[in-house]
Amino acid sequence: MNTNTLYHFVGIKGSGMSALALVLNDKGFNVQGSDVEKYFFTQKGIEDAGIPIFPFAKENIREGLTVIAGNAFPDTHEEIQAALDLGIPVIRYHKFIGEFLKQYTSVAITGSHGKTSTTGLLAHVLSSIEPTSYIIGDGTGHGVPDADFFVLEACEYRRHFLAYRPDYAIMTNIDFDHPDYFTGIEDVFDAFQSMANQVQKAIIACGEDEELQKIKANVPVLYYGFGAENDFQARNITRSTKGSSFDVYISNEFYNHFEIPTYGAHNVLNALAVIALCQLEGISKEKIAENLLTFQGVKRRFSEKQMGDMVIIDDYAHHPSEIRATLDAARQKYPEKEIIAVFQPHTFTRTVALLSEFAEALNLADSVYLCDIFGSAREDQGSVTIQDLAEKIKNGATVLKEENMSPLLNHHDAVVIFMGAGDVQKFESSYETLLSRTTLQNN
C-alpha cells in the first residue's frame, strides 16, 4: 500500500466503510469519500477526523485515485462506472480487507447476532493491552501504525466474509436471516462452514447454539457457554441492576471471577468469547478482568438516556433473537418498570419471512408500538404491511407516525426502547422533542 495513494470510498457512510476509512486515515493514508446527502450516525466520526465527504457524482472520479466500493452499490453506480471507464482500480470493501488482514494477527467476529457488541468488547479489551486496529459494525474504526492485532466484524451476508482468512474466528450463533439472499438455515450454515474452513489458528464458538455444534474445521473448535460440556464455561452467574458477574472455568478448572457492566445473558456469552480469545493469546486474566469492567458499549446497542421520568433506549435490534436479548437486558436493569417496545421492521423480505417470530419476541414487552417497514437500497416494497405484524401482537399494537408520537405520552416512569436497523431514530427524535415540549408546558 502506497501512502501517496488517494483512496476514494464509494458509500463512505456505510458502517463498515466508515470504519475502514477511519483505519486508513489513522495509519496515514489519504482518504476521501462520497455518499447520499442524508445524515447517517456513522458520518460524525468521519467528519471529526477531517475526511472529506462529497455527494455522489461521477465528477468525483479522476486519475490517480484508488476506489474502494461499498457492497451495497452495483457496478452500474455512476462513480464505479466512471472509474471503470477510466481504468481506475475498483476494489470491493470485503476484498480490500481480505488483503489488508494478512499483516496482522487477525480476529474475525461473526454470527447472525451479537457481532457488533462482541467486536466492540474485544477491541476495547485488546487495545488497552496490545497495539490493536479494529473495525466495528457501528461505524467505529481505529488504526494503529504498528498494530499486532486486527479485530473486525465479519458479515455473512452474500458470503462476503469468505474474502477473509483470519487467524481466529469467534462465532456467536447461526440463525436464519437475510432471507433476500439465504434460502434457509441450511444455506446460512453452509456459509459459516465455508468460513470455518478458512480459519488459520482456532475457532471460538458459542456452545449454546445448536447449529454451531455441527461446525467442522481443520483447526481446534473451542466452545464457550453455560454448560459443563463447554471448553470455557460461565458459572455462578449473578445478575443485578448494576450488571452481571460470573466465574469462568476452563475445561472444568476454575480460571477467574469476572464482572461486566452490561445486561442480559447474551452479554455474559459475549464476554466469555472475549475471555477465551485473550486467554488463548496469553493475556493475563487480571488485565482481561480490569478491561471488561470499563467497557462503555457500542453505538446503537442499548444506548440509554433519561428524559424526565422516562428511560429512552436506542438499539439496533432488527431480528426476533435480538429483540428478545434487548428486552431481557432491559428487564434485568429495570425490573420494576414498564417495558415499552417501539419497533421498525427492516426490509420486507425479513418481515414476511419472520412475521410470527417477530410477534412472539415483541410480546415479551409490556406495550408494543410499531413504525412502518423500512425498505432498503435493494427493495422498497413488498407483500407484507406493518398492519400484518400489528394484528399478531397479543395485546394489540399502535402504529406510530413520525409526526404524531403522542400515544407514547400515556406512559410514565417507564422504559421505552426504539429498535430497528432503518431510520427508527427519527421516531425517537420526534418523541424526545414532544416529551421536552410537554415537560416545559407542565412546568
DRENDO-436766 format. One record per residue (C-alpha): residue in one letter; x, y, z. Coordinates in pm, whole numbers, padded with zeros to 5 digits, always signed. Each point is the difference from the previous one (the first is absolute). Layout:
% residues N
aXYZ
...
//
This chain:
% residues 443
m+00000+00000+00000
n+00126+00342-00100
t-00051+00288+00246
n-00012+00242-00296
t-00305-00174-00147
l-00333+00179+00046
y-00266-00251+00100
h-00352+00098-00106
f-00283-00182+00183
v-00323-00043-00196
g-00263-00014+00276
i+00225+00125+00281
k-00290+00031+00248
g-00055-00377+00006
s+00088-00148+00340
g+00290-00212-00124
m+00116+00256-00256
s+00013+00288+00250
a+00197-00218+00243
l+00252-00103-00269
a+00039+00362-00110
l+00087+00093+00360
v+00253-00287+00023
l+00181+00112-00319
n-00011+00364+00108
d+00151-00090+00341
k+00277-00191-00178
g+00097+00310-00200
f-00169-00073-00333
n-00186+00263-00203
v-00374-00065+00017
q-00317+00158-00137
g-00346-00131-00084
s-00346+00060-00138
d-00354-00093+00095
v-00362+00116+00000
e-00055+00335+00170
k-00235-00143+00267
y+00149-00001+00351
f+00122-00335+00143
f+00132-00046+00354
t+00322-00149-00145
q+00107+00327-00162
k+00082+00183+00324
g+00321-00199+00046
i+00102+00064-00362
e-00065+00373+00033
d+00184+00018+00335
a+00303-00158-00170
g-00009+00267-00272
i-00067-00250-00281
p-00176+00174-00293
i-00348-00131-00094
f-00148+00094-00338
p-00347-00058-00145
f-00003-00286-00253
a+00112+00128-00342
k+00201-00156-00280
e+00213+00317+00001
n+00149-00115+00334
i+00193-00267-00190
r+00331+00102-00154
e+00337-00146-00092
g+00225-00100+00290
l-00275-00126+00233
t-00044-00350+00134
v-00372-00064+00043
i-00134-00210+00289
a-00362-00086-00077
g-00267-00076+00259
n-00175-00333-00050
a-00343+00166-00020
f+00083+00164-00332
p-00003-00181-00338
d+00262+00043-00271
t-00255+00219-00182
h+00023+00269+00272
e+00111+00324-00166
e+00328+00028+00191
i+00099-00365-00035
q-00088+00015-00371
a+00210+00315-00042
a+00296-00170+00170
l-00031-00308-00221
d-00018+00220-00310
l+00321+00177+00103
g+00178-00326+00082
i+00028+00099+00368
p+00031-00292+00248
v-00332-00082+00173
i+00030-00226+00304
r-00305-00128+00185
y-00003+00068+00376
h+00029-00364+00113
k+00272-00083-00256
f+00207+00297+00116
i-00024-00112+00363
g+00084-00359-00094
e+00339+00119-00129
f+00048+00252+00279
l-00037-00265+00276
k+00300-00201-00111
q+00248+00221+00187
y-00159-00054+00344
t-00113-00259+00252
s-00361+00026-00115
v-00319-00079+00190
a-00326-00010-00198
i-00318+00018+00209
t-00296-00145-00183
g-00347-00135+00070
s-00359+00082-00084
h-00029+00214+00316
g+00234+00158+00253
k+00284+00077-00242
t+00023+00371+00069
s-00020-00019+00379
t+00258-00280+00014
t+00234+00176-00245
g-00028+00320+00201
l+00074-00181+00326
l+00300-00189-00141
a+00138+00317-00162
h-00034+00182+00332
v+00166-00272+00208
l+00284-00075-00244
s+00085+00358-00096
s+00051+00089+00366
i+00270-00271+00017
e+00152-00050-00347
p+00025+00227-00310
t-00330-00081-00177
s-00176+00130-00310
y-00371-00071-00034
i-00314+00034-00207
i-00333-00012+00185
g-00338-00021-00172
d-00128+00315+00170
g+00227+00205-00227
t+00289+00021+00247
g+00349-00063-00134
h+00347+00058+00136
g+00339-00060-00156
v+00327-00035+00191
p+00315+00034-00218
d+00183-00294+00160
a-00298-00208+00111
d+00045-00368+00086
f-00371-00085-00009
f-00279+00078-00242
v-00351-00056+00136
l-00289+00023-00245
e-00367-00071-00033
a-00054-00252-00281
c-00344-00002-00163
e-00146-00317-00148
y-00235+00184-00239
r+00063-00109-00360
r+00289-00206+00145
h+00216+00315+00003
f+00199-00135+00297
l+00147-00268-00227
a+00243+00268-00120
y+00174-00041+00338
r+00244-00266+00124
p+00033+00107+00364
d+00226-00151+00263
y-00296-00031+00238
a-00375+00008-00043
i-00250+00060+00277
m-00340-00140-00104
t-00288+00122+00215
n-00292-00189-00159
i-00154-00119-00327
d-00358+00112-00063
f-00220+00053-00306
d+00022+00362-00112
h+00046+00194-00325
p-00279-00195-00174
d+00054+00211-00313
y+00323-00199-00044
f+00004-00317+00213
t-00252-00272-00088
g-00025-00141+00354
i+00197-00100+00308
e+00190-00269-00198
d+00127+00265-00240
v+00110+00223+00289
f+00180-00295+00163
d+00176-00076-00328
a+00137+00356-00008
f+00135-00030+00355
q+00146-00343-00072
s+00183+00149-00300
m+00131+00276+00226
a+00112-00257+00260
n+00211-00171-00266
q+00199+00322-00052
v+00098+00065+00364
q+00372-00040+00066
k+00044-00056+00377
a-00324-00065+00194
i-00375+00054+00006
i-00172+00118+00318
a-00366-00101-00034
c-00303+00044+00222
g-00095-00335+00149
e-00356+00120+00067
d-00069+00002-00374
e-00118-00329-00154
e+00116+00081-00352
l+00352+00087+00114
q+00028-00347+00159
k+00019-00140-00355
i+00292+00217-00116
k+00304-00195-00122
a+00344+00154-00056
n+00367-00073-00057
v+00082+00199+00316
p-00123-00046+00359
v-00363+00099+00062
l-00028+00117+00361
y-00346+00052+00147
y-00115+00256+00255
g-00328+00000+00190
f-00183-00083+00322
g+00010-00381-00007
a+00279-00221+00140
e+00065-00148-00347
n+00149+00334-00118
d+00374+00069-00006
f-00064+00345+00153
q-00290+00012+00246
a-00174+00281+00186
r-00125-00121+00340
n-00147+00160+00313
i-00153+00283-00202
t-00145+00291+00197
r-00222+00250-00181
s-00075+00335+00160
t-00104+00351-00095
k+00374+00085-00015
g+00095-00272-00250
s+00107-00365+00020
s+00275-00195+00176
f+00111-00359-00055
d+00277-00254+00049
v+00181-00141-00303
y+00113-00362-00013
i+00230-00131-00271
s-00035-00376-00058
n-00186-00013+00335
e+00291+00166+00187
f-00065+00336+00169
y+00171+00283-00192
n-00119+00333+00144
h-00294+00213+00113
f-00123+00275-00237
e-00245+00288+00016
i-00158+00187-00292
p-00202+00324+00005
t-00240-00128-00268
y-00331-00186+00013
g-00162-00317-00129
a+00121-00359-00042
h+00129+00082-00348
n+00253+00246+00143
v+00136-00266+00237
l+00055-00221-00306
n+00165+00286-00192
a+00238+00060+00291
l+00077-00372+00020
a+00100-00004-00368
v+00235+00294+00057
i+00149-00165+00309
a+00062-00318-00202
l+00181+00184-00280
c+00216+00198+00242
q+00087-00312+00199
l+00109-00176-00321
e+00228+00295-00079
g+00159-00013+00346
i-00148+00323+00137
s-00015+00006+00380
k-00337-00063+00164
e+00052+00306+00221
k+00030+00229-00303
i-00302-00163-00167
a-00210+00050+00315
e+00113+00360+00039
n-00089+00094-00357
l-00335-00180-00007
l-00109+00228+00284
t+00057+00322-00196
f-00189-00086-00322
q-00248+00274-00087
g-00180-00185-00280
v-00028+00069-00373
k-00222+00237-00194
r-00367-00091-00029
r+00028-00301+00233
f-00207+00067+00312
s+00097+00370-00012
e-00185+00170+00285
k-00108+00347+00103
q-00236+00135+00268
m-00265+00260-00082
g-00220+00097+00291
d-00139-00322+00147
m+00059-00196-00324
v+00300-00216-00088
i+00053+00004-00379
i+00208-00278-00159
d+00121-00008-00360
d+00086-00347-00133
y+00085-00152-00339
a-00207-00316+00066
h-00164-00096-00330
h-00041-00380+00032
p-00225-00188+00247
s+00301-00146+00186
e+00146+00348+00045
i-00331+00143+00122
r-00018-00277+00262
a+00356+00074+00115
t-00066+00374+00026
l-00322-00048+00197
d+00180-00248+00231
a+00268+00261+00067
a-00262+00267+00073
r-00182-00229+00246
q+00327-00065+00183
k+00090+00368+00036
y-00354+00130+00061
p-00192-00285+00169
e-00266+00231+00149
k-00076+00211-00306
e-00241-00044-00292
i+00193-00102-00313
i-00130+00157-00324
a+00120-00121-00340
v-00005+00233-00301
f+00105-00211-00298
q+00066+00084-00364
p+00039-00314-00217
h+00294+00011-00242
t-00065-00131-00354
f-00318-00160-00129
t+00162-00340-00064
r+00115-00033+00362
t-00339+00116+00131
v-00205-00249-00202
a+00242-00288+00064
l+00005+00051+00378
l-00341+00158+00064
s-00116-00242+00272
e+00344-00003+00167
f-00001+00382+00014
a-00341-00005+00170
e+00112-00262+00255
a+00309+00203+00089
l-00186+00331+00027
n-00264-00161+00220
l+00269-00014+00272
a-00039+00379+00038
d-00278+00150+00214
s-00114+00231-00282
v+00079-00007-00372
y+00008+00280-00256
l+00098-00045-00365
c+00139+00222-00275
d-00046-00056-00374
i+00234-00256-00160
f+00333+00149-00107
g+00100-00116-00347
s+00358-00007-00126
a+00208+00088-00302
r-00089-00347-00134
e-00377+00004+00066
d-00246+00280+00066
q-00330-00191+00002
g-00138-00344+00078
s-00305-00217+00062
v-00007+00061+00377
t-00115+00311+00190
i+00058+00122+00353
q-00366-00075+00071
d+00069-00372-00058
l+00247+00008+00288
a-00224+00216+00221
e-00279-00258-00026
k+00230-00270+00142
i+00088+00193+00319
k-00200-00159+00284
n-00112+00321+00173
g-00011+00201-00321
a+00252+00249-00136
t-00033+00365-00100
v+00167+00106-00326
l+00182+00329+00058
k+00063+00279-00247
e+00305+00225+00029
e-00224+00307+00007
n-00215-00140+00283
m+00180-00175+00285
s-00260+00110+00257
p-00122-00357+00085
l+00331-00048+00186
l-00088+00288+00232
n-00247-00234+00173
h+00296-00179+00164
h+00177+00131+00310
d+00301-00117+00205
a+00067-00264-00266
v+00267-00129-00242
v-00063+00059-00371
i+00228-00190-00239
f+00028+00115-00363
m+00117-00302-00204
g+00089-00040-00367
a+00273+00014-00263
g-00165+00263-00219
d-00075+00359+00102
v-00191-00070+00321
q+00208+00277+00158
k-00216+00262-00172
f-00298-00134+00198
e+00208+00013+00318
s+00103+00358-00075
s-00362+00099-00063
y-00105-00158+00331
e+00280+00175+00190
t-00102+00337-00147
l-00362-00062+00099
l+00104-00115+00348
s+00215+00313+00054
r-00281+00227-00117
t-00254-00173+00225
t+00234+00017+00301
l+00051+00375-00054
q-00375+00060-00025
n-00065-00195+00320
n+00265+00196+00187
//
